[in-house]
């Protein structure tokens, strides 16, 4: 468990003239970066708090100030990757010069794949290392997939005038499942296709679901 709760009052304190909140944010960043590298290179199962602390150049005490265990750190890394991907897709849709469904679909999938797939470590954590860790982590991963379903159902309503009904949600579940399968297999391939090839495949799949 954390050695001391990171309360608002504590975060507002200063140490050596620097706000503690800034120090905690910097340490958190170092732990996230170290964990991304550790989980992707050696695997979550083979990692340890000690190895992550060593890679981050921080102590176990500092780790437990921010995270209760490795699972919480894994979830934090996963959430950061997924959040960045959703932001990238939302931005691409909002900034697309074309409102044609094909162009929007391509823009969305291009943003998604470049966010998740341009760094192999991000794909490894998102589609391999996160799977089956524990009931708690697995439920979090499934909840994350539901967030993507909600995102795509909302996008289809906004950009393709599709109703946000039960049928659209079932199609959204099917699309997210297909996307997950494609990117998972791509991330495991010894010689993976280029990002552009995967973008084209995902665009065609998204269009197929949009036209059903």
N, C-alpha and C positions, 0 to 999 in steps of 0.2 A: 504494500500500500504506500501512497505518497507519504513522505516524511512530514510534510506540513501542507495543509490545503492551500492552493493558490487562490486566495481570496482577493477581492477588489482592494481591500485595505492593504494587504501585503504587496500587491502588485504596484501600488502607488508609492511604496517606500523607495528610498534611494540607497545605493551602496557605492562608495568611492565616486560620488557625484553623478552616478548614472542610474536612471530608474530601474528598479528590479524587473518591471514588466518588460523592458527592452532586453535585459539579460535572459529572462525566461524565454522570450520569443526567439532570441538567437540560439539558445540551447535547443529549443524545440526544432528549429530549422536544421540544426546539425544532426539531431537524432533522426529526423525524417530522411535527410539525405543519406546518412549512413545506413539506415534500414533499407531504403530502396536499393542501394548497392548490395547490401548483405543478402537480402531476401532473393534478389534476382541472380546473384552469382553462386551462392552456396545453398540457397533454398531456405525457406522459413524453418522447416523441421531441423535443419542442421545449425541454425543460428542460435545465439544465446544472448542474454542481456549483457554478459561480459564481452562477447565479441562485438556487439553493437556499440557498447561504450568505448571499447578500444578504437573502433573505426571512427567514432565521433570525437575522440579525444576528450571525453567527459567521464565522470564517475558514476558508479551505480547509485549513489545518493542523489545525484542530479537527475538520473533517469527516473527514479521513483518519485521525485518531486513533480514530474509531468505525466507519467504513465503508470498505471497499476501493474501492467505486465506486458509481455511481448504481443499478446493478442490485441491489446488496446493500441499499441504502436502500429501493428499491421493494419488495423481498421483505419487509423489516421492516415497512413500512406495511401491506402486504397481510396478513401474518401477524397483525398486531395487530387488524385489522378482523375477520378470520375467527375469531380466538381469542375476541374479545369476543362475536361472534354465537353461537358454540358455548356459551359460558358462559351467555348469555342464554337460549338454548333449554333447556339443561340445568336452569337455575334455574326456568324456567316449568313444565317437566314435573314437577319435584320438588315445586313449590308448588301445583300444580293441585288445587283442591278436589274435582274430579271425576276418576274413573278411566275414564270412557267414552272410547272411542277417538276419537270425533268431537271431544269437548271437548279431549282431549289434543293432537290434531292441530291444532286451531285455536289452542291456547295456544302450541304450538311454532312455527307459522308466523307468528303475531302477534309473538312475541318475535324471530324471525329478521328479519322485514321491518322492524320498528322499530329493530333494531340496525343493519342494513345500509342501509336505505332512508330513515331519517328525516333523514340528512345526505346530500344528493345527491353530495357528494364521495366518500363511502365507496362508494356504488354505482358511481360512475364508475371508481374505481381497481380495484374488485373484479371488474367485469364488462367493462370496456372497455380501460383502460390496461394492464392486466396481460397481455393476450392478445398472443401472437406477438412479444414483445420480443426474445427470444433462446432458443436451445435450453435453456439453463440455467434461465431464468425460466419457460419453458413447462413444463418438467418439474416445477418446483416447484409451478406452478399445478395440474397434473394430480395430483401427490401430495396437494395440498390437497383436491382433489375426492375422492380416495380416503379421506381422513380423514373427510369428511362421510358417505361411504358407510358406513364402519365405525360412525360415530356413529348413523346412522339404523337400521342393521341391529341394533345393540345396543339401541336404544330400542324397536324393534318386538318384540324378544325380551323385554324387561323389561315393557313395558306392554300388548302385544297377544299375548303368549305364542307368538310366531313363532319357529321354530327358526333358529339362525344357521348356515344351510347354504348351499350353492352357489346354490340358487334364490333364497333371500332376498337374497343379495349381488347377483345379477343384477337383481333388482327394485330394490334400493337404487341400483345404478348408473343404472338407467332413471329413477328418481325424481330423483336429483341432476341428471341431464342435463336433465330437464324443468324443474326449478326454475331451473337456470342459464339455460335458454332464455327462460323467462318473465321473469325479473328483468332479464336482459340487454336484451330488447326494451323492457321498461318503462323502464329507465334511459336509453334513447335516444329515447324518445317526446318530441316537442315539447310535448305537453300530456299528461303521464302521468296514468293513473288514480290515485285515492287509494290510500293504503296499505291501507285496509280492503278495497277491491276486490281487490287483489292477494292479500291474506291469504285471502280467500274462495276464490279460484281455486286457490291452492297447497294449501289445506286439502282441497278436493275432489280434487285430484290425489293427495295423500298418502293420503286415504281409499280412493281407487280402487286404489292399489297395495297398501294394507293388506288389502283384501278379495279380491285375486286369489288 
